[in-house]
Amino acid sequence: MYNILIVDDEERIRTLIRKYAQFEGFEADEAENGIVAVEMVKQKKYDLVILDIMMPEFDGFAACEQIRKYSNVPVIMLSARGEEYDKIHGFEMGVDDYVVKPFSPKELMMRVKAVISRNNGSNTENTAHEIYEKEGIKIDFTGRKVTINGKEVNMTPKEYDLLFYMVRNRGIALTREKLITDVWGYDYYGDDRTLDTHIKLLRSSLGEYRRYLVTLRGVGYRFEA
């Protein structure tokens, strides 16, 4: 049974998420602020943390930064704000997903399942070491590493997922809906700004090889080397 930690300063929101999580078969603990959450992550292994951004004194960003010092546990951020800066900042810290309040508890649980499934899948041993190389870019799927001109690049978890998917489907026109569904692991809900944000981050990480990510106006994207 998977164990998740729900962090929010509003008790009613924690209770709502916990009830849905338990209904879906998860064990769920609660923390009323970021300081408590960091201590709980230190003491117990969690499969996922649902972390609110807007909390007094010690907000979600500060809590995530501290949690990352002790654990690579997947994190889903909750926020009443939808600014692009919040999303970019969260993704750069290694956040796996981002949900804007008010949200559907059912949708949140779908995202929780998708993130946990994806995280466990990435830890599965592969019998063959899969590597893709082109010019100065080297992508090690098995080792989950990307090297640009001999230097390893550190990416967010979602950047790796997005790049690996696009490289495996290189030369194919990938619609926005297909990328959202296949990479994020849940049905498309209309917020394609999340995809655009990750494409922007990924292009920045690839440097001179950003040209491999081709924008198909009105359709989506294609990896073309």
Contacts in CASP RR format, 6 or more apart in sequence:
PFRMAT RR
TARGET T0000
AUTHOR 0000-0000-0000
METHOD contacts of the structure
MODEL  1
MYNILIVDDEERIRTLIRKYAQFEGFEADEAENGIVAVEMVKQKKYDLVI
LDIMMPEFDGFAACEQIRKYSNVPVIMLSARGEEYDKIHGFEMGVDDYVV
KPFSPKELMMRVKAVISRNNGSNTENTAHEIYEKEGIKIDFTGRKVTING
KEVNMTPKEYDLLFYMVRNRGIALTREKLITDVWGYDYYGDDRTLDTHIK
LLRSSLGEYRRYLVTLRGVGYRFEA
1 25 0 8 1.000
1 26 0 8 1.000
1 27 0 8 1.000
2 25 0 8 1.000
2 26 0 8 1.000
2 27 0 8 1.000
2 47 0 8 1.000
2 48 0 8 1.000
2 116 0 8 1.000
3 26 0 8 1.000
3 27 0 8 1.000
3 28 0 8 1.000
3 29 0 8 1.000
3 44 0 8 1.000
3 45 0 8 1.000
3 46 0 8 1.000
3 47 0 8 1.000
4 21 0 8 1.000
4 26 0 8 1.000
4 27 0 8 1.000
4 28 0 8 1.000
4 29 0 8 1.000
4 46 0 8 1.000
4 47 0 8 1.000
4 48 0 8 1.000
4 49 0 8 1.000
4 50 0 8 1.000
4 112 0 8 1.000
5 28 0 8 1.000
5 29 0 8 1.000
5 30 0 8 1.000
5 31 0 8 1.000
5 37 0 8 1.000
5 40 0 8 1.000
5 41 0 8 1.000
5 46 0 8 1.000
5 48 0 8 1.000
5 49 0 8 1.000
5 50 0 8 1.000
6 14 0 8 1.000
6 17 0 8 1.000
6 18 0 8 1.000
6 21 0 8 1.000
6 28 0 8 1.000
6 29 0 8 1.000
6 30 0 8 1.000
6 31 0 8 1.000
6 50 0 8 1.000
7 14 0 8 1.000
7 30 0 8 1.000
7 31 0 8 1.000
7 32 0 8 1.000
7 33 0 8 1.000
7 34 0 8 1.000
7 36 0 8 1.000
7 37 0 8 1.000
7 49 0 8 1.000
7 50 0 8 1.000
7 51 0 8 1.000
7 52 0 8 1.000
7 55 0 8 1.000
7 60 0 8 1.000
7 63 0 8 1.000
8 14 0 8 1.000
8 17 0 8 1.000
8 32 0 8 1.000
8 50 0 8 1.000
8 52 0 8 1.000
8 55 0 8 1.000
8 78 0 8 1.000
9 32 0 8 1.000
9 33 0 8 1.000
9 52 0 8 1.000
9 54 0 8 1.000
9 55 0 8 1.000
9 56 0 8 1.000
10 52 0 8 1.000
11 32 0 8 1.000
13 52 0 8 1.000
13 78 0 8 1.000
14 30 0 8 1.000
14 32 0 8 1.000
16 105 0 8 1.000
17 28 0 8 1.000
17 50 0 8 1.000
17 105 0 8 1.000
17 108 0 8 1.000
18 28 0 8 1.000
18 30 0 8 1.000
20 105 0 8 1.000
20 106 0 8 1.000
20 108 0 8 1.000
20 109 0 8 1.000
21 28 0 8 1.000
21 109 0 8 1.000
21 112 0 8 1.000
22 28 0 8 1.000
24 109 0 8 1.000
24 112 0 8 1.000
24 113 0 8 1.000
26 112 0 8 1.000
29 40 0 8 1.000
29 44 0 8 1.000
29 46 0 8 1.000
31 37 0 8 1.000
31 40 0 8 1.000
33 55 0 8 1.000
33 56 0 8 1.000
33 57 0 8 1.000
33 58 0 8 1.000
34 51 0 8 1.000
34 55 0 8 1.000
34 58 0 8 1.000
34 59 0 8 1.000
34 60 0 8 1.000
34 62 0 8 1.000
34 63 0 8 1.000
35 57 0 8 1.000
35 58 0 8 1.000
35 63 0 8 1.000
37 49 0 8 1.000
37 51 0 8 1.000
37 63 0 8 1.000
37 67 0 8 1.000
38 63 0 8 1.000
38 66 0 8 1.000
38 67 0 8 1.000
38 70 0 8 1.000
40 46 0 8 1.000
41 49 0 8 1.000
41 67 0 8 1.000
41 70 0 8 1.000
41 71 0 8 1.000
41 73 0 8 1.000
42 70 0 8 1.000
45 71 0 8 1.000
45 73 0 8 1.000
46 71 0 8 1.000
46 73 0 8 1.000
47 73 0 8 1.000
47 74 0 8 1.000
47 116 0 8 1.000
47 119 0 8 1.000
48 73 0 8 1.000
48 74 0 8 1.000
48 75 0 8 1.000
48 76 0 8 1.000
48 112 0 8 1.000
48 115 0 8 1.000
48 116 0 8 1.000
48 119 0 8 1.000
49 67 0 8 1.000
49 73 0 8 1.000
49 74 0 8 1.000
49 75 0 8 1.000
49 76 0 8 1.000
50 75 0 8 1.000
50 76 0 8 1.000
50 78 0 8 1.000
50 108 0 8 1.000
50 112 0 8 1.000
51 60 0 8 1.000
51 63 0 8 1.000
51 64 0 8 1.000
51 75 0 8 1.000
51 76 0 8 1.000
51 77 0 8 1.000
51 78 0 8 1.000
52 60 0 8 1.000
52 77 0 8 1.000
52 78 0 8 1.000
52 79 0 8 1.000
53 59 0 8 1.000
53 60 0 8 1.000
53 61 0 8 1.000
53 77 0 8 1.000
53 78 0 8 1.000
53 79 0 8 1.000
53 81 0 8 1.000
53 86 0 8 1.000
54 60 0 8 1.000
54 79 0 8 1.000
54 80 0 8 1.000
54 81 0 8 1.000
55 63 0 8 1.000
60 77 0 8 1.000
61 89 0 8 1.000
61 90 0 8 1.000
61 93 0 8 1.000
64 75 0 8 1.000
64 77 0 8 1.000
64 90 0 8 1.000
64 93 0 8 1.000
64 94 0 8 1.000
64 95 0 8 1.000
65 93 0 8 1.000
67 73 0 8 1.000
67 75 0 8 1.000
68 93 0 8 1.000
68 94 0 8 1.000
74 96 0 8 1.000
74 115 0 8 1.000
74 116 0 8 1.000
74 119 0 8 1.000
74 157 0 8 1.000
75 94 0 8 1.000
75 95 0 8 1.000
75 96 0 8 1.000
76 95 0 8 1.000
76 96 0 8 1.000
76 97 0 8 1.000
76 98 0 8 1.000
76 99 0 8 1.000
76 108 0 8 1.000
76 111 0 8 1.000
76 112 0 8 1.000
76 115 0 8 1.000
77 86 0 8 1.000
77 90 0 8 1.000
77 95 0 8 1.000
77 97 0 8 1.000
77 98 0 8 1.000
77 99 0 8 1.000
78 99 0 8 1.000
78 100 0 8 1.000
78 101 0 8 1.000
78 103 0 8 1.000
79 86 0 8 1.000
79 98 0 8 1.000
79 99 0 8 1.000
79 100 0 8 1.000
79 101 0 8 1.000
80 100 0 8 1.000
80 101 0 8 1.000
81 100 0 8 1.000
82 100 0 8 1.000
84 193 0 8 1.000
84 197 0 8 1.000
86 98 0 8 1.000
87 98 0 8 1.000
87 193 0 8 1.000
87 194 0 8 1.000
87 197 0 8 1.000
88 197 0 8 1.000
88 200 0 8 1.000
88 201 0 8 1.000
90 98 0 8 1.000
91 98 0 8 1.000
91 156 0 8 1.000
91 158 0 8 1.000
91 159 0 8 1.000
91 197 0 8 1.000
91 198 0 8 1.000
91 201 0 8 1.000
92 156 0 8 1.000
92 201 0 8 1.000
93 156 0 8 1.000
94 156 0 8 1.000
94 157 0 8 1.000
94 158 0 8 1.000
95 156 0 8 1.000
96 115 0 8 1.000
96 118 0 8 1.000
96 119 0 8 1.000
96 157 0 8 1.000
96 158 0 8 1.000
97 111 0 8 1.000
97 114 0 8 1.000
97 115 0 8 1.000
97 158 0 8 1.000
97 184 0 8 1.000
98 194 0 8 1.000
99 107 0 8 1.000
99 108 0 8 1.000
99 111 0 8 1.000
100 191 0 8 1.000
107 186 0 8 1.000
107 189 0 8 1.000
110 186 0 8 1.000
110 187 0 8 1.000
111 184 0 8 1.000
111 186 0 8 1.000
114 184 0 8 1.000
114 185 0 8 1.000
114 186 0 8 1.000
117 185 0 8 1.000
118 161 0 8 1.000
118 185 0 8 1.000
119 157 0 8 1.000
122 144 0 8 1.000
126 141 0 8 1.000
126 142 0 8 1.000
128 142 0 8 1.000
129 140 0 8 1.000
129 142 0 8 1.000
129 143 0 8 1.000
130 140 0 8 1.000
130 141 0 8 1.000
130 142 0 8 1.000
131 138 0 8 1.000
131 139 0 8 1.000
131 140 0 8 1.000
131 141 0 8 1.000
131 142 0 8 1.000
132 138 0 8 1.000
132 139 0 8 1.000
132 141 0 8 1.000
132 167 0 8 1.000
133 139 0 8 1.000
134 212 0 8 1.000
134 225 0 8 1.000
135 209 0 8 1.000
135 225 0 8 1.000
136 147 0 8 1.000
136 148 0 8 1.000
136 149 0 8 1.000
136 150 0 8 1.000
136 209 0 8 1.000
137 146 0 8 1.000
137 147 0 8 1.000
137 148 0 8 1.000
137 206 0 8 1.000
137 209 0 8 1.000
137 212 0 8 1.000
137 225 0 8 1.000
138 146 0 8 1.000
138 147 0 8 1.000
138 150 0 8 1.000
139 145 0 8 1.000
139 146 0 8 1.000
139 147 0 8 1.000
139 163 0 8 1.000
139 164 0 8 1.000
139 167 0 8 1.000
140 146 0 8 1.000
140 147 0 8 1.000
141 164 0 8 1.000
141 168 0 8 1.000
144 160 0 8 1.000
145 152 0 8 1.000
146 152 0 8 1.000
146 153 0 8 1.000
146 155 0 8 1.000
146 160 0 8 1.000
146 163 0 8 1.000
146 205 0 8 1.000
147 153 0 8 1.000
148 206 0 8 1.000
148 207 0 8 1.000
148 208 0 8 1.000
148 209 0 8 1.000
153 205 0 8 1.000
153 206 0 8 1.000
155 163 0 8 1.000
155 201 0 8 1.000
155 202 0 8 1.000
155 205 0 8 1.000
156 198 0 8 1.000
156 201 0 8 1.000
158 183 0 8 1.000
158 198 0 8 1.000
159 198 0 8 1.000
159 201 0 8 1.000
159 202 0 8 1.000
159 205 0 8 1.000
161 183 0 8 1.000
162 179 0 8 1.000
162 183 0 8 1.000
162 198 0 8 1.000
162 199 0 8 1.000
162 202 0 8 1.000
163 202 0 8 1.000
163 206 0 8 1.000
165 179 0 8 1.000
165 182 0 8 1.000
165 183 0 8 1.000
166 174 0 8 1.000
166 179 0 8 1.000
166 213 0 8 1.000
166 221 0 8 1.000
166 222 0 8 1.000
166 223 0 8 1.000
167 223 0 8 1.000
169 223 0 8 1.000
170 222 0 8 1.000
170 223 0 8 1.000
170 224 0 8 1.000
170 225 0 8 1.000
171 222 0 8 1.000
171 223 0 8 1.000
171 224 0 8 1.000
172 222 0 8 1.000
173 216 0 8 1.000
173 219 0 8 1.000
173 220 0 8 1.000
173 222 0 8 1.000
174 220 0 8 1.000
174 221 0 8 1.000
174 222 0 8 1.000
175 219 0 8 1.000
175 220 0 8 1.000
176 188 0 8 1.000
176 192 0 8 1.000
176 195 0 8 1.000
176 219 0 8 1.000
176 220 0 8 1.000
176 221 0 8 1.000
177 188 0 8 1.000
179 195 0 8 1.000
179 220 0 8 1.000
179 221 0 8 1.000
180 188 0 8 1.000
180 190 0 8 1.000
180 192 0 8 1.000
180 194 0 8 1.000
180 195 0 8 1.000
181 187 0 8 1.000
181 188 0 8 1.000
184 194 0 8 1.000
199 213 0 8 1.000
199 221 0 8 1.000
202 213 0 8 1.000
203 210 0 8 1.000
203 213 0 8 1.000
204 210 0 8 1.000
206 212 0 8 1.000
206 213 0 8 1.000
209 225 0 8 1.000
212 223 0 8 1.000
212 224 0 8 1.000
212 225 0 8 1.000
213 221 0 8 1.000
213 222 0 8 1.000
213 223 0 8 1.000
214 221 0 8 1.000
214 222 0 8 1.000
214 223 0 8 1.000
214 224 0 8 1.000
215 221 0 8 1.000
216 222 0 8 1.000
END
